[in-house]
Amino acid sequence: MKIKPIKKAGSHRTGTLTNISVEDINTILGFAPNVQDDPYKVKHSWGFKVGKHECGIWDYKGSEKWGEFSTYGPDTVFDKLFGDNYTN
């Protein structure tokens, strides 16, 4: 699965990653957070494309502290990348 970083945040939450860290996400995606998001609500934000699908991952109001991140994109992409850590 080819992952290409893009500078675009996810538009709305379509799923959730749980029991995962920023470092785990960096390792799986192959890059560190790359999107400037709302600094009052989001500390870490990744934007990327898999094929034609634009995807995003971000923490929301400190959710990274308990290992939870919001996602935007197709379930098939997140299931393959994150397995049991992903729920829709």
C-alpha positions in Angstrom: 0.0 0.0 0.0 1.6 3.3 -1.1 1.1 6.2 1.3 1.7 9.7 0.0 1.8 12.6 2.5 -0.5 15.6 1.6 -0.9 18.9 3.4 -4.7 18.5 3.9 -6.5 17.7 7.1 -9.4 15.2 7.3 -12.8 17.0 6.8 -14.7 15.1 9.4 -14.4 12.0 11.6 -15.3 8.7 9.9 -13.5 6.4 12.4 -11.3 6.1 15.4 -7.8 4.7 16.3 -7.5 3.4 19.9 -4.6 2.1 22.0 -2.0 3.7 19.7 0.6 6.4 20.1 2.0 9.2 17.9 5.1 7.2 17.5 3.1 4.1 16.3 1.3 6.2 13.7 4.6 7.8 12.5 6.0 4.3 12.0 3.0 3.0 10.2 2.6 6.0 7.9 6.4 6.6 7.5 6.3 10.3 8.4 5.6 12.6 11.3 2.5 14.9 11.6 2.5 17.1 8.5 -0.7 19.2 8.6 -1.2 22.5 10.4 -4.6 22.1 12.1 -6.6 24.2 14.6 -4.0 24.7 17.4 -6.8 25.1 20.0 -8.2 21.6 19.3 -5.5 19.6 17.5 -1.9 18.9 18.4 -1.0 16.1 15.9 -2.4 15.9 12.4 -1.4 13.7 9.4 -2.8 14.1 5.9 -2.1 11.4 3.2 -3.4 9.7 0.1 -3.6 6.0 -0.6 -4.4 5.5 -4.2 -7.2 8.0 -5.0 -8.3 8.2 -1.4 -7.5 11.3 0.7 -7.2 10.4 4.4 -6.4 12.1 7.7 -5.6 11.3 11.3 -5.7 13.8 14.2 -6.0 14.0 17.9 -8.8 16.1 19.4 -8.5 18.1 22.5 -5.9 16.0 24.1 -7.1 12.6 23.0 -3.6 11.5 22.3 -3.0 11.3 26.0 -5.3 8.2 26.2 -4.2 6.8 22.8 -7.2 7.9 20.8 -7.2 9.6 17.3 -9.9 10.5 14.9 -9.7 9.4 11.3 -11.0 10.4 7.9 -11.0 8.0 4.9 -12.2 4.6 3.8 -12.5 1.8 6.3 -10.5 -0.5 3.9 -7.5 1.8 4.1 -7.5 2.1 7.9 -8.3 -1.6 8.4 -5.2 -2.6 6.4 -2.9 0.0 8.0 -4.0 -0.2 11.7 -5.9 -3.5 12.0 -7.5 -4.0 15.5 -6.6 -0.4 16.5 -9.2 0.9 14.0 -13.0 1.1 14.5 -15.6 2.9 12.4 
